[in-house]
Amino acid sequence: MTATTHAPPRALTAYLRRATWGLPEPRRQELWDELEEHVLTRADHLIISGLTPTQATAQAIRELGPPAHVTLGMAKVYSMPKLILAAGTLALALSAGLYALAGGSEPAVHIPVVKGTLPQPICQPGKVPQEKIATIVSQDSTTCYIPTSSTDLLPGAYVSEATVRSLAESLGLKVTMRPDGWMNVADREGRMSFSSRAVSVQNGMHYFDVTNIPHVLRIASPVSFSGFDHPVVRTDRAAYDLSPASGVDVYGSFSTVFWQMVVRVSNLTVNLDARYTHVIRTDQPEGEVVMLTSARGQKYAFSFAEVKKGGLITIPSAEQKLRWTSDPGKLEVQGNVGRPQAVLMRVSNVPLDNLKSGIFMPAQATSDAR
């Protein structure tokens, strides 16, 4: 029950949604009602003192503090099970950042990223006893699953289903999670969408590779990247901090977009056996991030490095000897003989939907690994 009969302002509804995110029912509704009553009562007092209704509501919300702080405090009070508390805490930074998009005072959007290892799924024909596993995908005649005692861990950087869903819905996108482990994110008209399969399940929560985040963002807005040790994704709305993920974790999304430049997309496979190191002098600014792409037949290799002082790039490659080209379509021309062609492309501060604009040629036409 609230202190006034007028409908709560949109800013207040947005705040309450974020402040109570992740709390169990009926605790969430209980906290929602208490916070709403407090804000509206305080706003009524401020209106009497001379503020407009909009100013009064904004002031009352500011006095409560960032919604993430409220969520964390209530999570501790309610003593949720460790799993729920962990998932709720994971979403706090995202909650605070999304509040900033609605006009709050938070400075940036931090996407909660899990950096480390998660159980590695096992795929085999047929079905698996459900009481002993967490199923990720069960499609056709194959089941991908994780044994309850799995010790085969997959290193990387991940985001939870809850994080992806919260981000997507804040951008006005529609999220559908299928029982077979696939998540689809689309705009309301269905004109642009992105689908991805969960890479792991932990304590009943689906997890996705961190590279899903830029693909979700680009449905709603043009996307570009910056930084290597502390990568940031930028849109026309905000900057999204993906730490503790590294550039190696994040820039992998460019390899998928790169395939759009090649005709035979459906036949491509990726080989990341980058055993050689090339040292290349370029005119690229220090701090930019560069992707090297080479191919043998239809096996593509992608690697990334940060440009150092003087335009120097030290980057791994699957090939010992390379010849540079500015045309991605020529990468497969030589097949498995001779000096393979390769493309150098700046991928930081370049629109994800126009990667071709980042292609550049170094001064030397070829490179031999050191």
C-alpha positions as CSV (number, residue, x, y, z in Angstrom):
1,M,0.0,0.0,0.0
2,T,1.5,3.3,-1.0
3,A,1.0,6.8,0.4
4,T,-0.6,8.3,-2.6
5,T,-3.1,7.2,-5.3
6,H,-1.3,8.6,-8.4
7,A,0.5,6.1,-10.7
8,P,4.2,5.7,-9.9
9,P,6.5,7.5,-12.4
10,R,8.4,5.5,-14.9
11,A,11.7,6.4,-13.3
12,L,10.5,4.9,-10.0
13,T,9.2,1.8,-11.7
14,A,12.6,1.3,-13.4
15,Y,14.4,1.8,-10.0
16,L,12.1,-0.6,-8.2
17,R,12.6,-3.3,-10.9
18,R,16.4,-3.1,-10.5
19,A,16.4,-2.8,-6.7
20,T,14.4,-5.9,-6.3
21,W,16.0,-7.9,-9.2
22,G,17.0,-11.5,-8.2
23,L,15.1,-11.6,-4.8
24,P,12.8,-14.5,-4.2
25,E,9.0,-14.1,-4.3
26,P,7.2,-13.0,-2.2
27,R,10.2,-11.1,-0.7
28,R,10.6,-9.1,-4.0
29,Q,7.0,-7.8,-3.9
30,E,7.3,-7.0,-0.2
31,L,10.4,-4.9,-0.8
32,W,8.9,-3.3,-3.9
33,D,5.9,-2.1,-1.9
34,E,8.0,-0.8,1.0
35,L,10.4,1.1,-1.3
36,E,7.6,2.5,-3.4
37,E,5.7,3.7,-0.3
38,H,8.9,5.3,1.1
39,V,9.7,7.2,-2.2
40,L,6.1,8.4,-2.8
41,T,5.8,9.6,0.8
42,R,9.1,11.4,0.7
43,A,8.2,12.9,-2.7
44,D,4.9,14.2,-1.2
45,H,6.9,16.0,1.5
46,L,9.3,17.4,-1.0
47,I,6.5,18.7,-3.2
48,I,5.1,20.6,-0.1
49,S,8.6,22.2,0.2
50,G,8.4,23.6,-3.3
51,L,9.7,20.9,-5.7
52,T,7.8,19.8,-8.8
53,P,6.5,16.2,-8.7
54,T,9.2,15.1,-11.1
55,Q,12.0,16.8,-9.1
56,A,10.6,15.4,-5.9
57,T,10.5,11.8,-7.1
58,A,14.0,12.1,-8.5
59,Q,15.3,13.5,-5.2
60,A,13.6,10.7,-3.2
61,I,15.1,8.1,-5.5
62,R,18.6,9.6,-5.1
63,E,18.3,9.5,-1.4
64,L,17.8,5.8,-1.5
65,G,21.0,5.3,-3.3
66,P,21.9,3.0,-6.3
67,P,19.5,0.1,-6.7
68,A,22.4,-2.4,-6.7
69,H,23.2,-1.5,-3.1
70,V,19.6,-2.1,-2.0
71,T,19.6,-5.5,-3.7
72,L,22.8,-6.6,-2.1
73,G,21.7,-5.5,1.3
74,M,18.4,-7.3,1.1
75,A,20.0,-10.4,-0.3
76,K,22.1,-10.6,2.8
77,V,19.1,-9.9,5.1
78,Y,17.0,-12.7,3.5
79,S,19.9,-15.2,3.7
80,M,19.3,-16.7,0.3
81,P,20.9,-20.0,-0.6
82,K,24.5,-19.6,-1.9
83,L,23.5,-20.3,-5.5
84,I,20.7,-17.7,-5.5
85,L,22.9,-15.1,-3.7
86,A,25.7,-15.7,-6.1
87,A,23.5,-15.2,-9.1
88,G,21.9,-12.1,-7.6
89,T,25.3,-10.6,-6.7
90,L,26.5,-11.3,-10.2
91,A,23.7,-9.2,-11.5
92,L,24.3,-6.2,-9.2
93,A,26.8,-4.3,-11.4
94,L,24.6,-4.8,-14.4
95,S,21.6,-3.6,-12.5
96,A,23.4,-0.4,-11.5
97,G,24.6,0.2,-15.0
98,L,21.2,-0.2,-16.5
99,Y,19.8,2.2,-14.0
100,A,22.3,4.8,-15.4
101,L,20.6,4.3,-18.8
102,A,17.3,5.3,-17.2
103,G,18.8,8.6,-15.9
104,G,20.4,7.4,-12.7
105,S,23.7,8.5,-11.3
106,E,25.8,5.4,-11.9
107,P,28.8,6.2,-14.1
108,A,29.1,3.1,-16.3
109,V,27.6,-0.3,-17.2
110,H,29.6,-3.2,-15.9
111,I,28.6,-6.6,-17.3
112,P,29.0,-9.3,-14.7
113,V,31.5,-11.8,-16.2
114,V,32.7,-15.1,-14.7
115,K,36.4,-15.5,-15.5
116,G,37.7,-19.0,-14.8
117,T,36.6,-22.5,-15.5
118,L,33.2,-24.2,-15.9
119,P,32.4,-27.9,-16.3
120,Q,33.1,-29.1,-19.8
121,P,30.1,-30.7,-21.5
122,I,30.3,-34.3,-22.9
123,C,28.4,-35.1,-26.1
124,Q,27.4,-38.6,-27.0
125,P,24.6,-40.4,-29.0
126,G,21.4,-41.3,-27.3
127,K,20.0,-40.3,-23.9
128,V,21.6,-40.0,-20.5
129,P,20.0,-40.7,-17.1
130,Q,18.6,-37.4,-16.1
131,E,19.1,-37.9,-12.3
132,K,22.8,-37.9,-12.7
133,I,23.5,-35.0,-15.1
134,A,22.7,-31.4,-16.0
135,T,21.6,-31.5,-19.7
136,I,22.7,-28.7,-21.9
137,V,21.5,-29.9,-25.3
138,S,19.3,-32.8,-26.2
139,Q,18.7,-32.7,-30.0
140,D,18.2,-35.3,-32.6
141,S,20.1,-38.4,-31.4
142,T,22.8,-36.6,-29.4
143,T,22.8,-35.4,-25.8
144,C,25.4,-32.9,-24.4
145,Y,25.6,-33.2,-20.7
146,I,27.8,-32.5,-17.6
147,P,28.3,-35.3,-15.0
148,T,27.6,-34.2,-11.5
149,S,31.2,-35.2,-10.6
150,S,32.8,-33.6,-13.6
151,T,36.4,-32.5,-13.2
152,D,36.9,-31.7,-16.9
153,L,36.9,-27.9,-16.7
154,L,36.6,-25.4,-19.6
155,P,38.6,-22.2,-19.1
156,G,37.3,-18.9,-20.4
157,A,35.1,-16.0,-19.7
158,Y,31.3,-16.5,-19.3
159,V,28.0,-14.7,-18.7
160,S,25.0,-16.2,-17.1
161,E,21.6,-16.6,-18.8
162,A,20.2,-14.1,-16.3
163,T,22.8,-11.5,-17.2
164,V,22.2,-11.9,-21.0
165,R,18.4,-11.8,-20.4
166,S,18.6,-8.7,-18.2
167,L,20.8,-6.8,-20.7
168,A,18.7,-7.8,-23.7
169,E,15.4,-6.9,-22.1
170,S,16.7,-3.5,-20.9
171,L,17.4,-2.8,-24.6
172,G,13.8,-3.7,-25.6
173,L,14.8,-7.0,-27.1
174,K,12.9,-10.3,-26.9
175,V,14.6,-13.3,-25.3
176,T,13.6,-16.9,-25.8
177,M,15.4,-19.8,-24.1
178,R,14.7,-23.3,-25.6
179,P,14.8,-26.5,-23.6
180,D,17.7,-27.7,-25.8
181,G,20.0,-25.0,-24.5
182,W,19.7,-22.5,-27.3
183,M,18.9,-18.8,-26.5
184,N,17.5,-16.5,-29.2
185,V,17.6,-12.7,-28.8
186,A,15.7,-10.6,-31.3
187,D,14.2,-7.2,-31.8
188,R,10.5,-6.8,-31.3
189,E,9.8,-6.9,-35.0
190,G,12.0,-10.0,-35.5
191,R,14.0,-8.3,-38.2
192,M,17.4,-8.9,-36.5
193,S,18.2,-11.8,-34.2
194,F,21.1,-13.7,-32.6
195,S,21.1,-17.3,-31.4
196,S,23.7,-19.0,-29.2
197,R,23.9,-22.3,-27.4
198,A,24.9,-22.5,-23.7
199,V,28.4,-23.7,-23.2
200,S,27.9,-25.0,-19.7
201,V,25.4,-25.5,-16.9
202,Q,26.4,-24.9,-13.2
203,N,24.0,-25.4,-10.4
204,G,21.1,-25.2,-12.8
205,M,22.2,-21.9,-14.4
206,H,23.0,-21.8,-18.1
207,Y,26.3,-20.0,-19.0
208,F,27.3,-18.5,-22.4
209,D,30.6,-17.3,-23.8
210,V,31.2,-13.6,-23.1
211,T,31.3,-13.0,-26.9
212,N,27.5,-13.2,-26.8
213,I,27.4,-9.7,-25.2
214,P,28.5,-7.7,-28.3
215,H,26.2,-9.7,-30.5
216,V,23.2,-8.9,-28.3
217,L,24.2,-5.2,-28.2
218,R,24.6,-4.9,-32.0
219,I,20.9,-5.9,-32.4
220,A,19.9,-2.6,-30.8
221,S,22.8,-0.4,-31.8
222,P,26.1,-0.1,-33.7
223,V,28.9,-1.6,-31.7
224,S,32.7,-0.9,-31.5
225,F,35.4,-2.1,-29.1
226,S,38.3,-0.5,-27.3
227,G,41.1,-1.8,-25.0
228,F,42.8,-5.1,-24.8
229,D,43.6,-5.9,-21.1
230,H,40.3,-4.2,-20.0
231,P,38.0,-4.5,-23.1
232,V,35.0,-2.2,-23.4
233,V,32.1,-2.5,-25.8
234,R,30.6,0.8,-26.9
235,T,27.2,1.6,-28.4
236,D,25.4,4.9,-29.1
237,R,23.8,4.5,-25.6
238,A,26.7,3.6,-23.3
239,A,30.0,1.9,-22.7
240,Y,29.9,-1.7,-21.3
241,D,32.9,-2.9,-19.3
242,L,33.6,-6.6,-19.7
243,S,36.4,-7.0,-17.2
244,P,37.7,-9.4,-15.9
245,A,37.5,-10.8,-19.4
246,S,40.6,-10.1,-21.5
247,G,40.9,-9.1,-25.1
248,V,41.6,-12.7,-26.0
249,D,38.2,-13.6,-24.5
250,V,36.3,-10.8,-26.0
251,Y,37.6,-10.2,-29.5
252,G,36.7,-13.7,-30.5
253,S,33.4,-12.3,-31.7
254,F,35.1,-10.7,-34.6
255,S,36.0,-14.0,-36.1
256,T,32.3,-14.8,-36.5
257,V,31.7,-11.4,-38.2
258,F,34.7,-11.9,-40.4
259,W,33.1,-14.9,-42.0
260,Q,30.4,-12.6,-43.5
261,M,33.1,-11.3,-45.8
262,V,33.8,-14.8,-47.2
263,V,31.4,-16.4,-49.7
264,R,31.4,-20.0,-48.4
265,V,30.5,-19.2,-44.9
266,S,28.7,-22.5,-44.2
267,N,31.8,-24.5,-45.0
268,L,34.2,-22.7,-42.7
269,T,35.9,-24.3,-39.7
270,V,38.3,-22.6,-37.3
271,N,41.8,-23.7,-36.5
272,L,43.4,-21.8,-33.6
273,D,46.7,-23.6,-33.5
274,A,48.8,-20.4,-33.4
275,R,52.3,-21.9,-32.8
276,Y,54.4,-19.2,-34.5
277,T,55.1,-15.6,-33.5
278,H,55.3,-12.7,-36.0
279,V,56.8,-9.3,-35.2
280,I,55.3,-6.7,-37.6
281,R,55.9,-2.9,-37.9
282,T,52.9,-0.9,-38.8
283,D,51.6,2.7,-38.8
284,Q,48.8,1.8,-36.3
285,P,48.4,3.9,-33.1
286,E,49.7,2.4,-29.8
287,G,46.9,0.8,-27.8
288,E,44.8,-0.3,-30.8
289,V,43.9,-4.0,-31.1
290,V,44.7,-6.0,-34.3
291,M,43.4,-9.3,-35.6
292,L,45.4,-11.5,-37.9
293,T,43.5,-14.0,-40.1
294,S,45.0,-16.7,-42.3
295,A,43.6,-19.8,-44.0
296,R,44.6,-23.1,-45.5
297,G,41.8,-24.4,-47.6
298,Q,38.8,-23.6,-45.5
299,K,40.6,-23.8,-42.1
300,Y,40.8,-20.3,-40.7
301,A,43.1,-19.1,-37.9
302,F,42.4,-16.0,-35.9
303,S,44.7,-14.3,-33.4
304,F,44.8,-10.9,-31.6
305,A,47.4,-8.5,-30.2
306,E,47.7,-5.0,-28.9
307,V,49.7,-2.5,-30.9
308,K,52.7,-1.3,-28.9
309,K,54.9,1.8,-29.1
310,G,56.0,2.7,-32.6
311,G,53.3,0.6,-34.2
312,L,55.0,-2.7,-33.3
313,I,52.8,-5.8,-33.2
314,T,53.9,-9.1,-31.8
315,I,51.2,-11.6,-32.7
316,P,50.8,-15.4,-32.8
317,S,49.9,-17.2,-36.1
318,A,49.2,-20.7,-37.3
319,E,51.6,-20.1,-40.2
320,Q,55.4,-19.6,-40.2
321,K,55.4,-17.6,-43.4
322,L,52.8,-15.1,-44.5
323,R,51.9,-12.8,-47.4
324,W,49.6,-9.9,-46.7
325,T,46.5,-9.1,-48.7
326,S,43.7,-6.6,-48.3
327,D,41.1,-8.9,-49.8
328,P,39.6,-11.5,-47.4
329,G,38.3,-13.4,-50.4
330,K,41.8,-14.3,-51.4
331,L,42.7,-16.2,-48.3
332,E,41.7,-19.6,-49.7
333,V,43.3,-19.1,-53.1
334,Q,46.6,-20.9,-52.5
335,G,45.1,-23.9,-50.7
336,N,47.7,-25.9,-48.9
337,V,50.9,-24.9,-50.8
338,G,53.2,-21.9,-50.9
339,R,53.1,-18.9,-48.6
340,P,49.6,-18.5,-47.3
341,Q,48.0,-15.1,-47.6
342,A,46.8,-13.3,-44.5
343,V,44.8,-10.2,-43.5
344,L,45.7,-7.7,-40.8
345,M,42.7,-5.8,-39.5
346,R,42.3,-3.2,-36.7
347,V,39.3,-4.3,-34.6
348,S,39.3,-1.6,-31.9
349,N,37.4,1.6,-32.6
350,V,36.0,0.1,-35.8
351,P,32.3,-0.6,-36.2
352,L,31.6,-4.3,-35.8
353,D,29.3,-4.1,-38.8
354,N,32.0,-2.6,-41.0
355,L,35.1,-4.5,-40.1
356,K,36.4,-4.2,-43.6
357,S,37.2,-0.5,-42.9
358,G,39.8,-1.7,-40.4
359,I,41.9,-3.7,-42.9
360,F,45.4,-2.3,-43.5
361,M,48.7,-3.4,-45.1
362,P,52.0,-3.2,-43.4
363,A,55.1,-1.8,-45.1
364,Q,56.5,-5.3,-45.9
365,A,54.6,-7.5,-48.2
366,T,55.5,-10.7,-46.3
367,S,56.4,-11.8,-42.8
368,D,58.5,-14.7,-41.5
369,A,58.0,-15.9,-37.9
370,R,60.9,-15.2,-35.5
